[in-house]
């Protein structure tokens, strides 16, 4: 006769939750050790309890050594992206960069900076935007 299926949701009883945490943490540490021995794998496990207590396991020298190896591998691995997709991504980056610069310029104009280069028509447009924003703020203030 097997065990019943466990419902995965937070255990409300504090004592039961702590007991379950301890048992499952120990089981996870044991499985990590077994995986490292049986498969000659480099394993690092970091667990923080709800109170912030640290539990860790490392199959080699230390967890920081394994983490350093992970970060080196993570950020030094070349990513294979097809050339046409690379060009598409590059164009998207250029488009977003231009949009970002445009938004920054608009923000500076709304703050009253760098207005010398604008035409009278552009200044009227900014004035209308500010008037609309001011009236919306006043309406919201009256409603609240």
N, CA, C and O atoms as CSV, one atom per row, in Angstrom:
chain,resi,resn,atom,element,x,y,z
A,1,UNK,N,N,0.847,-1.180,0.000
A,1,UNK,CA,C,0.000,0.000,0.000
A,1,UNK,C,C,0.891,1.241,0.000
A,1,UNK,O,O,1.758,1.382,0.862
A,2,UNK,N,N,0.680,2.145,-0.968
A,2,UNK,CA,C,1.515,3.337,-1.124
A,2,UNK,C,C,0.969,4.514,-0.347
A,2,UNK,O,O,-0.127,4.483,0.213
A,3,UNK,N,N,1.767,5.527,-0.340
A,3,UNK,CA,C,1.338,6.755,0.326
A,3,UNK,C,C,0.361,7.514,-0.552
A,3,UNK,O,O,0.350,7.352,-1.772
A,4,UNK,N,N,-0.453,8.338,0.076
A,4,UNK,CA,C,-1.394,9.167,-0.669
A,4,UNK,C,C,-0.666,10.327,-1.325
A,4,UNK,O,O,0.450,10.672,-0.937
A,5,UNK,N,N,-1.303,10.925,-2.317
A,5,UNK,CA,C,-0.719,12.054,-3.022
A,5,UNK,C,C,-0.713,13.283,-2.116
A,5,UNK,O,O,-1.716,13.596,-1.474
A,6,UNK,N,N,0.421,13.973,-2.070
A,6,UNK,CA,C,0.563,15.156,-1.232
A,6,UNK,C,C,0.089,16.377,-2.014
A,6,UNK,O,O,0.504,16.595,-3.152
A,7,UNK,N,N,-0.772,17.160,-1.402
A,7,UNK,CA,C,-1.238,18.393,-2.018
A,7,UNK,C,C,-0.165,19.450,-1.782
A,7,UNK,O,O,0.229,19.703,-0.644
A,8,UNK,N,N,0.307,20.070,-2.872
A,8,UNK,CA,C,1.368,21.061,-2.747
A,8,UNK,C,C,0.774,22.440,-2.485
A,8,UNK,O,O,0.394,23.163,-3.406
A,9,UNK,N,N,0.709,22.772,-1.225
A,9,UNK,CA,C,0.292,24.097,-0.810
A,9,UNK,C,C,0.956,24.368,0.529
A,9,UNK,O,O,1.410,23.442,1.201
A,10,UNK,N,N,1.011,25.615,0.912
A,10,UNK,CA,C,1.690,26.012,2.138
A,10,UNK,C,C,1.060,25.316,3.335
A,10,UNK,O,O,-0.162,25.262,3.473
A,11,UNK,N,N,1.914,24.787,4.191
A,11,UNK,CA,C,1.454,24.146,5.419
A,11,UNK,C,C,1.215,25.240,6.449
A,11,UNK,O,O,2.138,25.970,6.810
A,12,UNK,N,N,-0.010,25.355,6.919
A,12,UNK,CA,C,-0.382,26.446,7.817
A,12,UNK,C,C,0.168,26.264,9.230
A,12,UNK,O,O,0.588,27.234,9.861
A,13,UNK,N,N,0.169,25.027,9.730
A,13,UNK,CA,C,0.661,24.764,11.073
A,13,UNK,C,C,2.176,24.961,11.095
A,13,UNK,O,O,2.906,24.293,10.363
A,14,UNK,N,N,2.636,25.874,11.931
A,14,UNK,CA,C,4.048,26.269,11.975
A,14,UNK,C,C,4.968,25.089,12.327
A,14,UNK,O,O,6.030,24.924,11.728
A,15,UNK,N,N,4.561,24.294,13.277
A,15,UNK,CA,C,5.392,23.159,13.718
A,15,UNK,C,C,5.474,22.117,12.611
A,15,UNK,O,O,6.561,21.633,12.293
A,16,UNK,N,N,4.328,21.765,12.020
A,16,UNK,CA,C,4.330,20.787,10.924
A,16,UNK,C,C,5.156,21.291,9.740
A,16,UNK,O,O,5.860,20.521,9.087
A,17,UNK,N,N,5.058,22.602,9.473
A,17,UNK,CA,C,5.814,23.188,8.369
A,17,UNK,C,C,7.319,23.065,8.621
A,17,UNK,O,O,8.077,22.753,7.702
A,18,UNK,N,N,7.752,23.308,9.852
A,18,UNK,CA,C,9.177,23.221,10.185
A,18,UNK,C,C,9.668,21.778,10.107
A,18,UNK,O,O,10.765,21.522,9.612
A,19,UNK,N,N,8.867,20.842,10.590
A,19,UNK,CA,C,9.239,19.425,10.534
A,19,UNK,C,C,9.359,18.974,9.079
A,19,UNK,O,O,10.319,18.299,8.709
A,20,UNK,N,N,8.382,19.350,8.259
A,20,UNK,CA,C,8.412,18.990,6.838
A,20,UNK,C,C,9.623,19.602,6.161
A,20,UNK,O,O,10.292,18.942,5.366
A,21,UNK,N,N,9.914,20.876,6.475
A,21,UNK,CA,C,11.081,21.538,5.886
A,21,UNK,C,C,12.349,20.776,6.229
A,21,UNK,O,O,13.164,20.497,5.349
A,22,UNK,N,N,12.520,20.440,7.491
A,22,UNK,CA,C,13.738,19.743,7.928
A,22,UNK,C,C,13.888,18.397,7.227
A,22,UNK,O,O,14.967,18.062,6.737
A,23,UNK,N,N,12.803,17.629,7.181
A,23,UNK,CA,C,12.865,16.305,6.555
A,23,UNK,C,C,13.160,16.416,5.065
A,23,UNK,O,O,14.008,15.692,4.544
A,24,UNK,N,N,12.471,17.313,4.382
A,24,UNK,CA,C,12.673,17.458,2.939
A,24,UNK,C,C,14.041,18.051,2.621
A,24,UNK,O,O,14.660,17.679,1.624
A,25,UNK,N,N,14.515,18.962,3.453
A,25,UNK,CA,C,15.858,19.520,3.259
A,25,UNK,C,C,16.893,18.415,3.375
A,25,UNK,O,O,17.799,18.314,2.548
A,26,UNK,N,N,16.757,17.588,4.400
A,26,UNK,CA,C,17.703,16.485,4.576
A,26,UNK,C,C,17.637,15.509,3.405
A,26,UNK,O,O,18.666,15.005,2.954
A,27,UNK,N,N,16.427,15.243,2.913
A,27,UNK,CA,C,16.275,14.363,1.764
A,27,UNK,C,C,16.919,14.950,0.518
A,27,UNK,O,O,17.547,14.233,-0.261
A,28,UNK,N,N,16.764,16.244,0.332
A,28,UNK,CA,C,17.346,16.916,-0.826
A,28,UNK,C,C,18.874,16.928,-0.736
A,28,UNK,O,O,19.559,16.724,-1.738
A,29,UNK,N,N,19.399,17.164,0.450
A,29,UNK,CA,C,20.854,17.119,0.643
A,29,UNK,C,C,21.384,15.711,0.358
A,29,UNK,O,O,22.428,15.555,-0.275
A,30,UNK,N,N,20.664,14.690,0.825
A,30,UNK,CA,C,21.069,13.304,0.585
A,30,UNK,C,C,21.051,12.987,-0.907
A,30,UNK,O,O,21.995,12.383,-1.418
A,31,UNK,N,N,19.994,13.383,-1.612
A,31,UNK,CA,C,19.897,13.140,-3.051
A,31,UNK,C,C,21.012,13.863,-3.806
A,31,UNK,O,O,21.548,13.326,-4.775
A,32,UNK,N,N,21.361,15.059,-3.378
A,32,UNK,CA,C,22.449,15.804,-4.014
A,32,UNK,C,C,23.762,15.057,-3.862
A,32,UNK,O,O,24.536,14.937,-4.811
A,33,UNK,N,N,24.003,14.556,-2.661
A,33,UNK,CA,C,25.223,13.786,-2.408
A,33,UNK,C,C,25.247,12.525,-3.276
A,33,UNK,O,O,26.262,12.207,-3.897
A,34,UNK,N,N,24.111,11.809,-3.311
A,34,UNK,CA,C,24.044,10.574,-4.106
A,34,UNK,C,C,24.284,10.857,-5.592
A,34,UNK,O,O,24.995,10.104,-6.257
A,35,UNK,N,N,23.698,11.929,-6.112
A,35,UNK,CA,C,23.892,12.300,-7.513
A,35,UNK,C,C,25.360,12.598,-7.798
A,35,UNK,O,O,25.889,12.195,-8.834
A,36,UNK,N,N,26.008,13.292,-6.893
A,36,UNK,CA,C,27.418,13.630,-7.111
A,36,UNK,C,C,28.303,12.388,-7.081
A,36,UNK,O,O,29.251,12.289,-7.861
A,37,UNK,N,N,28.006,11.433,-6.188
A,37,UNK,CA,C,28.823,10.225,-6.088
A,37,UNK,C,C,28.534,9.261,-7.235
A,37,UNK,O,O,29.459,8.796,-7.902
A,38,UNK,N,N,27.267,8.962,-7.466
A,38,UNK,CA,C,26.900,7.980,-8.476
A,38,UNK,C,C,27.242,8.419,-9.899
A,38,UNK,O,O,27.665,7.604,-10.719
A,39,UNK,N,N,27.061,9.694,-10.187
A,39,UNK,CA,C,27.223,10.173,-11.559
A,39,UNK,C,C,28.474,11.020,-11.746
A,39,UNK,O,O,28.693,11.568,-12.826
A,40,UNK,N,N,29.289,11.133,-10.714
A,40,UNK,CA,C,30.500,11.946,-10.758
A,40,UNK,C,C,30.165,13.352,-11.257
A,40,UNK,O,O,30.866,13.911,-12.100
A,41,UNK,N,N,29.087,13.906,-10.723
A,41,UNK,CA,C,28.630,15.237,-11.120
A,41,UNK,C,C,29.065,16.257,-10.078
A,41,UNK,O,O,29.172,15.951,-8.890
A,42,UNK,N,N,29.313,17.472,-10.546
A,42,UNK,CA,C,29.632,18.552,-9.626
A,42,UNK,C,C,28.314,19.203,-9.229
A,42,UNK,O,O,27.614,19.765,-10.071
A,43,UNK,N,N,27.982,19.124,-7.959
A,43,UNK,CA,C,26.686,19.587,-7.470
A,43,UNK,C,C,26.887,20.627,-6.383
A,43,UNK,O,O,27.736,20.474,-5.505
A,44,UNK,N,N,26.097,21.681,-6.456
A,44,UNK,CA,C,26.058,22.686,-5.391
A,44,UNK,C,C,24.595,22.949,-5.084
A,44,UNK,O,O,23.790,23.154,-5.992
A,45,UNK,N,N,24.254,22.943,-3.817
A,45,UNK,CA,C,22.878,23.149,-3.394
A,45,UNK,C,C,22.873,24.211,-2.304
A,45,UNK,O,O,23.635,24.130,-1.340
A,46,UNK,N,N,22.015,25.200,-2.464
A,46,UNK,CA,C,21.880,26.271,-1.474
A,46,UNK,C,C,20.422,26.355,-1.076
A,46,UNK,O,O,19.546,26.444,-1.936
A,47,UNK,N,N,20.149,26.328,0.227
A,47,UNK,CA,C,18.783,26.411,0.729
A,47,UNK,C,C,18.743,27.457,1.838
A,47,UNK,O,O,19.558,27.426,2.760
A,48,UNK,N,N,17.789,28.385,1.742
A,48,UNK,CA,C,17.546,29.337,2.819
A,48,UNK,C,C,16.190,29.011,3.422
A,48,UNK,O,O,15.199,28.890,2.701
A,49,UNK,N,N,16.143,28.870,4.722
A,49,UNK,CA,C,14.865,28.618,5.386
A,49,UNK,C,C,14.068,29.914,5.417
A,49,UNK,O,O,14.577,30.973,5.050
A,50,UNK,N,N,12.822,29.827,5.855
A,50,UNK,CA,C,11.986,31.023,5.939
A,50,UNK,C,C,12.536,32.024,6.953
A,50,UNK,O,O,12.229,33.214,6.886
A,51,UNK,N,N,13.340,31.543,7.880
A,51,UNK,CA,C,13.968,32.429,8.865
A,51,UNK,C,C,15.317,32.955,8.384
A,51,UNK,O,O,15.961,33.743,9.076
A,52,UNK,N,N,15.747,32.518,7.192
A,52,UNK,CA,C,17.006,33.004,6.631
A,52,UNK,C,C,18.207,32.145,6.969
A,52,UNK,O,O,19.340,32.529,6.677
A,53,UNK,N,N,17.981,30.969,7.592
A,53,UNK,CA,C,19.088,30.089,7.933
A,53,UNK,C,C,19.568,29.381,6.664
A,53,UNK,O,O,18.766,28.900,5.864
A,54,UNK,N,N,20.885,29.329,6.497
A,54,UNK,CA,C,21.493,28.771,5.298
A,54,UNK,C,C,21.858,27.308,5.485
A,54,UNK,O,O,22.428,26.920,6.504
A,55,UNK,N,N,21.517,26.498,4.476
A,55,UNK,CA,C,21.983,25.115,4.391
A,55,UNK,C,C,22.608,24.980,3.015
A,55,UNK,O,O,22.047,25.452,2.027
A,56,UNK,N,N,23.762,24.341,2.944
A,56,UNK,CA,C,24.405,24.192,1.646
A,56,UNK,C,C,25.131,22.868,1.542
A,56,UNK,O,O,25.513,22.259,2.541
A,57,UNK,N,N,25.311,22.441,0.302
A,57,UNK,CA,C,26.055,21.221,0.008
A,57,UNK,C,C,26.872,21.481,-1.249
A,57,UNK,O,O,26.376,22.074,-2.207
A,58,UNK,N,N,28.110,21.043,-1.245
A,58,UNK,CA,C,28.953,21.125,-2.439
A,58,UNK,C,C,29.683,19.808,-2.594
A,58,UNK,O,O,30.254,19.290,-1.634
A,59,UNK,N,N,29.667,19.260,-3.812
A,59,UNK,CA,C,30.334,17.984,-4.051
A,59,UNK,C,C,31.839,18.158,-4.242
A,59,UNK,O,O,32.602,17.209,-4.061
A,60,UNK,N,N,32.267,19.361,-4.605
A,60,UNK,CA,C,33.708,19.585,-4.743
A,60,UNK,C,C,34.195,20.422,-3.577
A,60,UNK,O,O,33.749,20.214,-2.448
A,61,UNK,N,N,35.078,21.343,-3.813
A,61,UNK,CA,C,35.705,22.118,-2.739
A,61,UNK,C,C,34.698,22.937,-1.939
A,61,UNK,O,O,34.624,22.820,-0.716
A,62,UNK,N,N,33.913,23.781,-2.647
A,62,UNK,CA,C,32.962,24.633,-1.933
A,62,UNK,C,C,31.876,25.123,-2.876
A,62,UNK,O,O,32.022,25.057,-4.097
A,63,UNK,N,N,30.798,25.609,-2.306
A,63,UNK,CA,C,29.700,26.156,-3.089
A,63,UNK,C,C,30.169,27.379,-3.892
A,63,UNK,O,O,29.851,27.468,-5.078
A,64,UNK,N,N,30.918,28.330,-3.290
A,64,UNK,CA,C,31.370,29.485,-4.077
A,64,UNK,C,C,32.204,29.091,-5.310
A,64,UNK,O,O,32.113,29.741,-6.351
A,65,UNK,N,N,33.006,28.038,-5.193
A,65,UNK,CA,C,33.807,27.586,-6.327
A,65,UNK,C,C,32.890,27.096,-7.449
A,65,UNK,O,O,33.102,27.429,-8.615
A,66,UNK,N,N,31.883,26.313,-7.102
A,66,UNK,CA,C,30.944,25.811,-8.091
A,66,UNK,C,C,30.127,26.952,-8.691
A,66,UNK,O,O,29.867,26.966,-9.894
A,67,UNK,N,N,29.718,27.917,-7.849
A,67,UNK,CA,C,28.972,29.069,-8.353
A,67,UNK,C,C,29.823,29.893,-9.325
A,67,UNK,O,O,29.326,30.349,-10.354
A,68,UNK,N,N,31.073,30.077,-9.004
A,68,UNK,CA,C,31.971,30.818,-9.896
A,68,UNK,C,C,32.086,30.112,-11.246
A,68,UNK,O,O,32.060,30.744,-12.302
A,69,UNK,N,N,32.213,28.798,-11.184
A,69,UNK,CA,C,32.271,28.004,-12.415
A,69,UNK,C,C,30.976,28.159,-13.207
A,69,UNK,O,O,31.003,28.271,-14.433
A,70,UNK,N,N,29.849,28.166,-12.509
A,70,UNK,CA,C,28.543,28.333,-13.157
A,70,UNK,C,C,28.474,29.680,-13.875
A,70,UNK,O,O,28.080,29.741,-15.040
A,71,UNK,N,N,28.857,30.765,-13.186
A,71,UNK,CA,C,28.773,32.094,-13.786
A,71,UNK,C,C,29.711,32.225,-14.973
A,71,UNK,O,O,29.359,32.849,-15.974
A,72,UNK,N,N,30.909,31.642,-14.875
A,72,UNK,CA,C,31.840,31.686,-16.004
A,72,UNK,C,C,31.241,30.963,-17.199
A,72,UNK,O,O,31.312,31.457,-18.325
A,73,UNK,N,N,30.661,29.812,-16.966
A,73,UNK,CA,C,30.057,29.034,-18.048
A,73,UNK,C,C,28.838,29.748,-18.618
A,73,UNK,O,O,28.631,29.782,-19.831
A,74,UNK,N,N,28.047,30.310,-17.737
A,74,UNK,CA,C,26.792,30.952,-18.143
A,74,UNK,C,C,27.040,32.132,-19.065
A,74,UNK,O,O,26.318,32.316,-20.045
A,75,UNK,N,N,28.063,32.942,-18.761
A,75,UNK,CA,C,28.269,34.163,-19.517
A,75,UNK,C,C,29.381,34.081,-20.548
A,75,UNK,O,O,29.607,35.050,-21.274
A,76,UNK,N,N,30.078,32.968,-20.636
A,76,UNK,CA,C,31.121,32.862,-21.646
A,76,UNK,C,C,30.719,31.942,-22.791
A,76,UNK,O,O,31.398,31.890,-23.816
A,77,UNK,N,N,29.614,31.214,-22.620
A,77,UNK,CA,C,29.173,30.301,-23.667
A,77,UNK,C,C,28.640,31.097,-24.854
A,77,UNK,O,O,27.773,31.955,-24.689
A,78,UNK,N,N,29.152,30.818,-26.036
A,78,UNK,CA,C,28.623,31.524,-27.204
A,78,UNK,C,C,27.204,31.051,-27.503
A,78,UNK,O,O,26.871,29.879,-27.324
A,79,UNK,N,N,26.394,31.968,-27.953
A,79,UNK,CA,C,25.016,31.646,-28.287
A,79,UNK,C,C,24.930,31.547,-29.806
A,79,UNK,O,O,25.311,32.477,-30.517
A,80,UNK,N,N,24.430,30.423,-30.298
A,80,UNK,CA,C,24.288,30.226,-31.738
A,80,UNK,C,C,22.986,30.836,-32.220
A,80,UNK,O,O,21.909,30.271,-32.027
A,81,UNK,N,N,23.099,32.008,-32.857
A,81,UNK,CA,C,21.934,32.654,-33.446
A,81,UNK,C,C,22.218,32.773,-34.936
A,81,UNK,O,O,23.275,33.276,-35.319
A,82,UNK,N,N,21.306,32.326,-35.778
A,82,UNK,CA,C,21.516,32.435,-37.220
A,82,UNK,C,C,21.776,33.883,-37.642
A,82,UNK,O,O,21.309,34.823,-36.999
A,83,UNK,N,N,22.531,34.044,-38.735
A,83,UNK,CA,C,22.948,35.368,-39.187
A,83,UNK,C,C,21.765,36.286,-39.475
A,83,UNK,O,O,21.782,37.446,-39.064
A,84,UNK,N,N,20.740,35.797,-40.169
A,84,UNK,CA,C,19.596,36.650,-40.487
A,84,UNK,C,C,18.839,37.067,-39.227
A,84,UNK,O,O,18.316,38.179,-39.148
A,85,UNK,N,N,18.785,36.167,-38.243
A,85,UNK,CA,C,18.145,36.522,-36.968
A,85,UNK,C,C,18.990,37.543,-36.223
A,85,UNK,O,O,18.451,38.429,-35.559
A,86,UNK,N,N,20.312,37.426,-36.328
A,86,UNK,CA,C,21.211,38.388,-35.700
A,86,UNK,C,C,20.975,39.777,-36.285
A,86,UNK,O,O,20.925,40.766,-35.554
A,87,UNK,N,N,20.831,39.842,-37.604
A,87,UNK,CA,C,20.588,41.126,-38.254
A,87,UNK,C,C,19.239,41.703,-37.819
A,87,UNK,O,O,19.116,42.907,-37.595
A,88,UNK,N,N,18.241,40.845,-37.704
A,88,UNK,CA,C,16.924,41.297,-37.259
A,88,UNK,C,C,17.005,41.847,-35.834
A,88,UNK,O,O,16.436,42.893,-35.523
A,89,UNK,N,N,17.722,41.122,-34.979
A,89,UNK,CA,C,17.880,41.579,-33.590
A,89,UNK,C,C,18.645,42.892,-33.536
A,89,UNK,O,O,18.322,43.767,-32.733
A,90,UNK,N,N,19.654,43.035,-34.381
A,90,UNK,CA,C,20.445,44.260,-34.417
A,90,UNK,C,C,19.569,45.439,-34.842
A,90,UNK,O,O,19.655,46.522,-34.262
A,91,UNK,N,N,18.730,45.228,-35.850
A,91,UNK,CA,C,17.818,46.279,-36.295
A,91,UNK,C,C,16.832,46.646,-35.196
A,91,UNK,O,O,16.500,47.817,-35.014
A,92,UNK,N,N,16.369,45.642,-34.467
A,92,UNK,CA,C,15.449,45.883,-33.348
A,92,UNK,C,C,16.142,46.700,-32.259
A,92,UNK,O,O,15.545,47.611,-31.684
A,93,UNK,N,N,17.396,46.372,-31.980
A,93,UNK,CA,C,18.168,47.130,-30.987
A,93,UNK,C,C,18.307,48.580,-31.430
A,93,UNK,O,O,18.126,49.495,-30.626
A,94,UNK,N,N,18.625,48.792,-32.695
A,94,UNK,CA,C,18.758,50.164,-33.211
A,94,UNK,C,C,17.434,50.923,-33.109
A,94,UNK,O,O,17.410,52.097,-32.738
A,95,UNK,N,N,16.325,50.238,-33.445
A,95,UNK,CA,C,15.010,50.866,-33.365
A,95,UNK,C,C,14.666,51.254,-31.927
A,95,UNK,O,O,14.176,52.353,-31.669
A,96,UNK,N,N,14.931,50.330,-30.993
A,96,UNK,CA,C,14.639,50.605,-29.584
A,96,UNK,C,C,15.540,51.704,-29.030
A,96,UNK,O,O,15.114,52.509,-28.202
A,97,UNK,N,N,16.780,51.731,-29.488
A,97,UNK,CA,C,17.712,52.765,-29.041
A,97,UNK,C,C,17.223,54.141,-29.502
A,97,UNK,O,O,17.248,55.104,-28.735
A,98,UNK,N,N,16.780,54.226,-30.760
A,98,UNK,CA,C,16.255,55.484,-31.286
A,98,UNK,C,C,15.004,55.914,-30.518
A,98,UNK,O,O,14.838,57.091,-30.198
A,99,UNK,N,N,14.131,54.954,-30.225
A,99,UNK,CA,C,12.907,55.241,-29.469
A,99,UNK,C,C,13.254,55.745,-28.066
A,99,UNK,O,O,12.648,56.696,-27.572
A,100,UNK,N,N,14.233,55.098,-27.432
A,100,UNK,CA,C,14.679,55.496,-26.096
A,100,UNK,C,C,15.201,56.934,-26.104
A,100,UNK,O,O,14.858,57.732,-25.232
A,101,UNK,N,N,16.033,57.254,-27.098
A,101,UNK,CA,C,16.587,58.606,-27.194
A,101,UNK,C,C,15.488,59.630,-27.444
A,101,UNK,O,O,15.526,60.735,-26.903
A,102,UNK,N,N,14.507,59.259,-28.267
A,102,UNK,CA,C,13.384,60.146,-28.534
A,102,UNK,C,C,12.575,60.410,-27.262
A,102,UNK,O,O,12.185,61.546,-26.989
A,103,UNK,N,N,12.331,59.363,-26.498
A,103,UNK,CA,C,11.586,59.522,-25.244
A,103,UNK,C,C,12.364,60.365,-24.241
A,103,UNK,O,O,11.777,61.161,-23.508
A,104,UNK,N,N,13.678,60.193,-24.208
A,104,UNK,CA,C,14.498,61.004,-23.301
A,104,UNK,C,C,14.421,62.474,-23.701
A,104,UNK,O,O,14.294,63.352,-22.848
A,105,UNK,N,N,14.500,62.734,-25.012
A,105,UNK,CA,C,14.419,64.099,-25.519
A,105,UNK,C,C,13.065,64.710,-25.150
A,105,UNK,O,O,12.993,65.853,-24.699
A,106,UNK,N,N,11.992,63.933,-25.346
A,106,UNK,CA,C,10.649,64.422,-24.994
A,106,UNK,C,C,10.547,64.731,-23.506
A,106,UNK,O,O,9.950,65.733,-23.114
A,107,UNK,N,N,11.128,63.873,-22.684
A,107,UNK,CA,C,11.095,64.093,-21.237
A,107,UNK,C,C,11.831,65.384,-20.877
A,107,UNK,O,O,11.356,66.168,-20.056
A,108,UNK,N,N,12.992,65.598,-21.498
A,108,UNK,CA,C,13.742,66.827,-21.223
A,108,UNK,C,C,12.925,68.049,-21.640
A,108,UNK,O,O,12.919,69.059,-20.937
A,109,UNK,N,N,12.235,67.964,-22.780
A,109,UNK,CA,C,11.419,69.079,-23.241
A,109,UNK,C,C,10.287,69.354,-22.262
A,109,UNK,O,O,9.997,70.508,-21.949
A,110,UNK,N,N,9.639,68.282,-21.774
A,110,UNK,CA,C,8.543,68.465,-20.821
A,110,UNK,C,C,9.029,69.057,-19.507
A,110,UNK,O,O,8.268,69.709,-18.792
A,111,UNK,N,N,10.294,68.829,-19.195
A,111,UNK,CA,C,10.878,69.397,-17.975
A,111,UNK,C,C,11.412,70.808,-18.210
A,111,UNK,O,O,11.953,71.433,-17.298
A,112,UNK,N,N,11.255,71.308,-19.446
A,112,UNK,CA,C,11.690,72.671,-19.745
A,112,UNK,C,C,13.154,72.776,-20.118
A,112,UNK,O,O,13.722,73.867,-20.082
A,113,UNK,N,N,13.772,71.671,-20.473
A,113,UNK,CA,C,15.185,71.667,-20.846
A,113,UNK,C,C,15.323,71.548,-22.360
A,113,UNK,O,O,14.468,70.956,-23.019
A,114,UNK,N,N,16.388,72.104,-22.904
A,114,UNK,CA,C,16.737,71.993,-24.324
A,114,UNK,C,C,15.602,72.441,-25.239
A,114,UNK,O,O,15.302,71.771,-26.227
A,115,UNK,N,N,14.975,73.559,-24.922
A,115,UNK,CA,C,13.855,74.060,-25.715
A,115,UNK,C,C,14.306,74.978,-26.853
A,115,UNK,O,O,13.508,75.302,-27.733
A,116,UNK,N,N,15.568,75.401,-26.848
A,116,UNK,CA,C,16.063,76.374,-27.820
A,116,UNK,C,C,15.941,75.886,-29.259
A,116,UNK,O,O,15.672,76.680,-30.161
A,117,UNK,N,N,16.135,74.592,-29.480
A,117,UNK,CA,C,16.150,74.052,-30.839
A,117,UNK,C,C,14.752,73.789,-31.399
A,117,UNK,O,O,14.621,73.422,-32.566
A,118,UNK,N,N,13.717,73.969,-30.596
A,118,UNK,CA,C,12.356,73.651,-31.034
A,118,UNK,C,C,11.721,74.804,-31.804
A,118,UNK,O,O,12.020,75.976,-31.573
A,119,UNK,N,N,10.826,74.428,-32.734
A,119,UNK,CA,C,10.070,75.438,-33.467
A,119,UNK,C,C,8.888,75.892,-32.618
A,119,UNK,O,O,8.572,75.280,-31.597
A,120,UNK,N,N,8.248,76.958,-33.045
A,120,UNK,CA,C,7.081,77.477,-32.325
A,120,UNK,C,C,5.967,76.428,-32.309
A,120,UNK,O,O,5.272,76.260,-31.306
A,121,UNK,N,N,5.810,75.732,-33.426
A,121,UNK,CA,C,4.768,74.694,-33.521
A,121,UNK,C,C,5.018,73.583,-32.500
A,121,UNK,O,O,4.086,73.120,-31.842
A,122,UNK,N,N,6.273,73.159,-32.369
A,122,UNK,CA,C,6.624,72.110,-31.403
A,122,UNK,C,C,6.415,72.594,-29.973
A,122,UNK,O,O,5.992,71.826,-29.109
A,123,UNK,N,N,6.713,73.874,-29.725
A,123,UNK,CA,C,6.491,74.442,-28.386
A,123,UNK,C,C,4.999,74.470,-28.043
A,123,UNK,O,O,4.614,74.182,-26.910
A,124,UNK,N,N,4.159,74.820,-29.029
A,124,UNK,CA,C,2.707,74.790,-28.797
A,124,UNK,C,C,2.235,73.374,-28.480
A,124,UNK,O,O,1.383,73.174,-27.614
A,125,UNK,N,N,2.792,72.403,-29.183
A,125,UNK,CA,C,2.413,71.003,-28.951
A,125,UNK,C,C,2.752,70.593,-27.518
A,125,UNK,O,O,1.940,69.956,-26.847
A,126,UNK,N,N,3.937,70.952,-27.051
A,126,UNK,CA,C,4.351,70.632,-25.673
A,126,UNK,C,C,3.447,71.342,-24.679
A,126,UNK,O,O,3.062,70.769,-23.660
A,127,UNK,N,N,3.103,72.611,-24.981
A,127,UNK,CA,C,2.215,73.366,-24.102
A,127,UNK,C,C,0.865,72.669,-23.972
A,127,UNK,O,O,0.325,72.563,-22.871
A,128,UNK,N,N,0.314,72.191,-25.098
A,128,UNK,CA,C,-0.962,71.473,-25.063
A,128,UNK,C,C,-0.861,70.198,-24.236
A,128,UNK,O,O,-1.766,69.876,-23.466
A,129,UNK,N,N,0.257,69.465,-24.399
A,129,UNK,CA,C,0.456,68.237,-23.610
A,129,UNK,C,C,0.466,68.563,-22.118
A,129,UNK,O,O,-0.160,67.865,-21.321
A,130,UNK,N,N,1.169,69.609,-21.750
A,130,UNK,CA,C,1.253,69.991,-20.341
A,130,UNK,C,C,-0.101,70.453,-19.815
A,130,UNK,O,O,-0.472,70.130,-18.687
A,131,UNK,N,N,-0.849,71.216,-20.635
A,131,UNK,CA,C,-2.183,71.650,-20.224
A,131,UNK,C,C,-3.099,70.459,-19.993
A,131,UNK,O,O,-3.838,70.419,-19.009
A,132,UNK,N,N,-3.050,69.465,-20.923
A,132,UNK,CA,C,-3.872,68.262,-20.764
A,132,UNK,C,C,-3.510,67.508,-19.489
A,132,UNK,O,O,-4.386,67.072,-18.742
A,133,UNK,N,N,-2.220,67.362,-19.251
A,133,UNK,CA,C,-1.770,66.644,-18.057
A,133,UNK,C,C,-2.200,67.379,-16.790
A,133,UNK,O,O,-2.611,66.755,-15.812
A,134,UNK,N,N,-2.102,68.703,-16.815
A,134,UNK,CA,C,-2.492,69.499,-15.662
A,134,UNK,C,C,-3.988,69.383,-15.392
A,134,UNK,O,O,-4.399,69.240,-14.240
A,135,UNK,N,N,-4.808,69.444,-16.446
A,135,UNK,CA,C,-6.255,69.331,-16.243
A,135,UNK,C,C,-6.642,67.942,-15.752
A,135,UNK,O,O,-7.537,67.806,-14.918
A,136,UNK,N,N,-5.968,66.901,-16.267
A,136,UNK,CA,C,-6.248,65.539,-15.785
A,136,UNK,C,C,-5.871,65.404,-14.313
A,136,UNK,O,O,-6.585,64.763,-13.542
A,137,UNK,N,N,-4.759,66.004,-13.929
A,137,UNK,CA,C,-4.340,65.948,-12.525
A,137,UNK,C,C,-5.346,66.670,-11.640
A,137,UNK,O,O,-5.668,66.198,-10.549
A,138,UNK,N,N,-5.843,67.809,-12.105
A,138,UNK,CA,C,-6.842,68.565,-11.325
A,138,UNK,C,C,-8.140,67.775,-11.199
A,138,UNK,O,O,-8.749,67.743,-10.129
A,139,UNK,N,N,-8.572,67.124,-12.310
A,139,UNK,CA,C,-9.790,66.314,-12.265
A,139,UNK,C,C,-9.635,65.168,-11.271
A,139,UNK,O,O,-10.544,64.885,-10.491
A,140,UNK,N,N,-8.486,64.516,-11.303
A,140,UNK,CA,C,-8.239,63.389,-10.392
A,140,UNK,C,C,-8.249,63.885,-8.949
A,140,UNK,O,O,-8.773,63.216,-8.059
A,141,UNK,N,N,-7.670,65.052,-8.727
A,141,UNK,CA,C,-7.622,65.630,-7.386
A,141,UNK,C,C,-9.031,65.925,-6.875
A,141,UNK,O,O,-9.316,65.717,-5.695
A,142,UNK,N,N,-9.916,66.408,-7.754
A,142,UNK,CA,C,-11.298,66.723,-7.369
A,142,UNK,C,C,-12.053,65.433,-7.060
A,142,UNK,O,O,-12.827,65.387,-6.104
A,143,UNK,N,N,-11.838,64.377,-7.864
A,143,UNK,CA,C,-12.534,63.098,-7.678
A,143,UNK,C,C,-12.092,62.446,-6.372
A,143,UNK,O,O,-12.919,61.918,-5.629
A,144,UNK,N,N,-10.809,62.481,-6.095
A,144,UNK,CA,C,-10.282,61.834,-4.882
A,144,UNK,C,C,-10.575,62.715,-3.716
A,144,UNK,O,O,-10.225,62.377,-2.585
